[in-house]
Amino acid sequence: MNDNIFYIQDYYHYLISFIGILIILSFLSYFKNKRPKFSFTIPVISFALFTVYYIGNRNVYIGVDTIRYENAFLYYKNLQEFEIRKDLFYDLLSFLISRFSDFQTLLIFCAFLYVFGALYGLKKIFKKEYYLAFFVFLISPYFFGNGISAIRSGVAASLLLLGLGVYYEKGNTWKVILLIILSILFHISMFVPVLFLFLTRFVKNTKAIFVLWSISILLGILKINIIMPVVEAFDTFASRMDTYAVNEGERDFWMNFVIFGFFPVVFAVYNILILKYKNDFYKWIVNAYMLIHVPYIVLINSEYGLRLGYLAEFMMPIILIFPLLIDPKIKIKYVHLKLGILIFCVFMIKAYKVLLK
């Protein structure tokens, strides 16, 4: 069996156990108190630390680009003076860690930024209910791709997600700007979602954006690449995405799109346009998510599509969970328990091919 598949499969067994345990605890909390009072902080933080350890202590042959990162690290270790090779923040981090430690330390630190950056950002948005959004982050199709090979883009996306969390919680402009800058300096491809997030501060017509998004699905199915010149113009940024952009063994692009792209967008648009869910932050994120998705969908079968997909889907936990937990238009009884079970079922549908190998 391929080492990457075995590595992912092993983690999935732990993840299944973890989600299963929290579902049981959620059920018991409802059963005893009619509402969940159980604190999920300790088990969630514990599993997040385990995930950091699991990803950070991997063999250099796990993930097609890990060995390239090691070679770059060794290059810096032999340098006397710092120089920029690709991404300023990542290069500086590699150089500094190489002064006093080894490559494994760099992997662990990057894994920590990747996992806890996302967790902390989601916690700022969802408060005590953040664990459900964190589940979505863990089961997303790009989680392992960004965790074990494309580590720069993974960390950069988590830093940007943290910036969105800070913005939502307090609107602290300087902290948000700092996190955006750090995100782009960690991997310049983050310029693309930042650009679309900026544009959708002014382009706010969700219905028009949804129509454009829907047309892009038809173009993607027909393989009509009318936006290739535009995408090539962004290739300076997009091509920096490492080749391991999706899970090994899970390269069914349309299936991943249907589960993690189509239904989340339809669900979000249903809340905004049909249920009249009014939250400016959520509407902003949904509009940006759809616009970033357009080139990804049109080019889903090409190398450009692979490079662009992850640029939107780091925001997916917000798209899915926000209208269910924050001032929901429809009150769902036992929502935490039902969401936990739904996330578990979606994960099993997504991961069954890996688990059965």
N, C-alpha and C positions, 0 to 999 in steps of 0.2 A: 504493500500500500504506500502511496506517496506520503512522504513525511509531513508535508503541509496539511494534507487531508487528515492524517492521524492526529496531528497537533490540534487542529480545529475541532475535530470530533471529540477529542478528550475534554476540551474546554466546554463543549456543548453539554456533555454529561453533567459537569459541575453546574452549568447554568440552569439546566432543567431541574436539578435538585434544589437549587437556590430559589427559583421562581415558585416551585411547588411548595416549598416550606413556607414562603411568605403568603401564598394563597391560603394555606391551612391556617396560619396565624391570623390572617385577615378574617377568615370565616369564624374562628373562635372568638375574635374580638366582637364581631357583630352578635354572635350567639349569646355572649355574656352581658354585653352592655347596650345592645341595640344600635351602637355606632362604634366605629373603630377608634379605640383609645391607645392601642398598642403602639409603642414607638418603634418605627422601622429603622431608626438611625443606626443603631449598633450593628444589626445584620447587614444593612446596605453598605455601610462604611467598611465593614469587615470583608464583604465580597468584593468591593471596589479595590481594597488593598490587595486581596488575593489576585484580582485581575491584573493589577500593576505588576505584582511578582511574577505571574504566569507569562505575561507578555515581555516584561523586562529581562527575564532570565532565559529567554529562548536561545537555542543554538543559532549560530550565524547562518546556517543553511536553511533555517525556517524563514520563509518570505524571500522572494526572488531578489530583493534589493538589500537585504540586511548585510550581506557580505560587502556590497558596495559602500554602505555606510561605514563598515569597519575599516575598509581601505582608506576612505576619506579621513577617518579618525586617526589612523596611523600616520597619514600624511601630515596632519596637524601636530601630532605628537613629536614628529621629527623637525618641525619648524621652530625657529628661534623667535620669529616675529609673526604677528597675526596678519593674515591676508584674507580678503573676501573671495570666495570661489563661486558661490551661487546665492545663498540667502544669508544676509548679514547676521540676523539673530541666531539662526541655527549654527552658522559657521563660528560665531563668537562663542557660543555655548560649547561646541566641540573643542575649540581651542583651549578654553578655560579648564574644562574637565580633564583634558589630556595633560594638563600641567601637573595634576596631583592624583589622578586615578586612571581606571581602564575603560574600555569600550562598554563593558557591562553596566558600569555606572551611568554612562550616557543613555543606554537603552532604558534603564530603570527610571531615570529622571524624565525622559521623554514620555514613557508610559504613564508616569504620575501626572504630568501636565495634560496628557491626552484624556485620561479617565477622569481625574478630579477637576480639570477645567470644565468639562461638560457637566459633571455632577453638580459642581458649585453654581454654574450658570443656571441650570434647571432648578436648583434649590431656591435661587433668588426669585424665580418666576412662580414656582408652584408651592413654595414654602414646605409645609409638612407632607404634602402629597407628591413631592418631587420623585419619589421612588418609582412611581408608575411611568413617568416620562423617562427616567433612567433605564427602566426595562426596555423601552422602545429603542433607546440609544444602543443598548447591548445587542439587540436582535436585528438591527438594521443591516442591510446587505453590504455596506461598506465598512462595518465595524472592524473586521479583521484585516481587510485590505489597508485601512488607514492605521491600524495598530501594529502590524508586524512587518510591513514593507514600506508603504508610503507614509512613514512616520512624520515627516515634516508637514505634509498636508493635513494629517490627522491632528497633530498638535495645533496647527494654525486654525483649523476649523473649530476646535474646542476653545481656543482663545477668543475667537469671534463670537461663539455661542455665549461665552462668559461675558463678553462685552454687551450682547443683547440682554442678558440677565441684569447686568448693572444698570443699563438704560431703563429697563422696565421697572426695576425696584426704586431707583432714586432719580434717574435722569441725569446722573453726574457726568456732565459733558467731558470733562478732562480725563476721567478714568476711562470712559468709553473710547475717546480718541486714542489714548495710550494703548488700550487693548487692541484696537483696530490696527494701529501702526505695528505693534508687536506681531500680530497675526500675519500681516502682509510681509513683514521682515523675516518671519519664520518660513513662509512659502508664498511667493509672489502671486500664485494663482488665486489667492484670496482677494486679490484686487477685483476679480470678476463679481463675486457676490456682494462685495462692498459697493461696487458701482451700481448694481441693480437695487440694492437697498437704498442707496441715495436717490436713484431715479424714481422709485416708488413712493418717495416722500412727496412727489409732485404729480406723478401719474397714479391716480387713485381709483380709476374706474374698474372695479373688480369684474363686472360683466364683460367689458371689452377685452380685458386680459384673459378671461376664461375662454372667450370665443377664439382668441389667438392660440391659446394653449390647446384647445380642441382641434383646431385646424392642423396644428403641428403633429398631432397623433396620426391623422390621416396621411400627412406627408411622410411621416416615419414608416407607416405601414407600406406605402407605395414606393418608399425609398427615393423620394424626390428631394434632393439636397439643395434647395434653392438658397439656403443661407450659408453654404460653404465659404464663399468669399468673406463673409463677416466673421465666421469662426476662424478662418485662417488669419484674419487680422488680429484676433485675440490669441493666436497660437503661441506668442511669446510667453503668455501667462499660462494658458491651458496645457501646453505640452510639457510643462514642468511637473505635471502629475506623473508619478512613477508608474511603471507598467503594471504593477500589482494593484490595480484599482478596484478589483472585486475579489470576493472570496475564491480561493482555489476550490474547484468542484462545484461552484454555484454560479456558473456563467450563463444561466438562462436569463438573458437581459429583459425580454418581454415579460416573463413571469415575475421577475423582481420589480419591474415597473408597475405591473398591474397591482401587486400587493402593496408596494411601498411608495408608489407614485400616483397611480390613477385613483385608487380609493381614498387616500388621504386628501387629494385635491377636491374630488367630488364631495366628500364629507365636509370639507372646509367651506366650499362655495355654497353648499346646501345651507349651512349655518348662517352664512353672511347674506345670501340673496333670498332664500326662502323663509328661514326662521327669523330673519332680520336681527341677527346677533350683532350687537354694536359694541365693538371694542377696537379702538383705533390701532393699538399695538398689534392685535391679532390680524386685522385686515391688512396692515402694512406687511407683516411677515408672509401672509398668504399670497399677496400680490407679487412680492419679490420672489417667492418660491416658484410660482407659476412662470414668471418671466425667465428665470434661470433655467427652468426645465425645458423651455421651448427648443433651444439648440440641441440639448441632450436628446430629446425625443426624436427630432428630425434626423439626427445622426446616430441613433441608438445602435445601429448595426456596424458602425465604423469606429476606427480608433479614436476619432474626435469625440464621439459619444461617450466612450469609456472615460476620457479625460474630464468631461464636463459633468457627468452624473453626480459625483460626490460634492460638487460645488453648491448644490441645493439641499441635498438630503441630510446634511447635518442639522437642518432646522426641522426635520420631520417630527421629532417628539413634541415640539410646540404646536405644529399643525394638527396633530391627532388628539392631543390630550387637553389643550387649553380650553376649548368650548365645553368640554365635559365636566371640568372641575372649577373653572373660574366664571362665576355668574352664569351658569348654564340656562338656556332657554327651556330645556326639557329636564325636569328633575328625574333622575333614575335612582330607584331604590337599590341600596347595596351597591352603589356605583363602583367603589374601590374593588370589591370582590369580583364583580362582573368584568371590570376592565382587566384585572389580573388574569382571569381565566381566558379572556379574549386574546390578550397579548401572548399567553402561553400557547394557545391554539394556532395563532398566526405564525409563531416561531416554529412550531412543529411542522406546519405546512412548508415553510421556507427551508427548514433544515433537514427534512427527511432523507434527501438524497445523500447528504454527507453522513448522516447517522447510520444509514443502511449499507455503507461501503465497507 
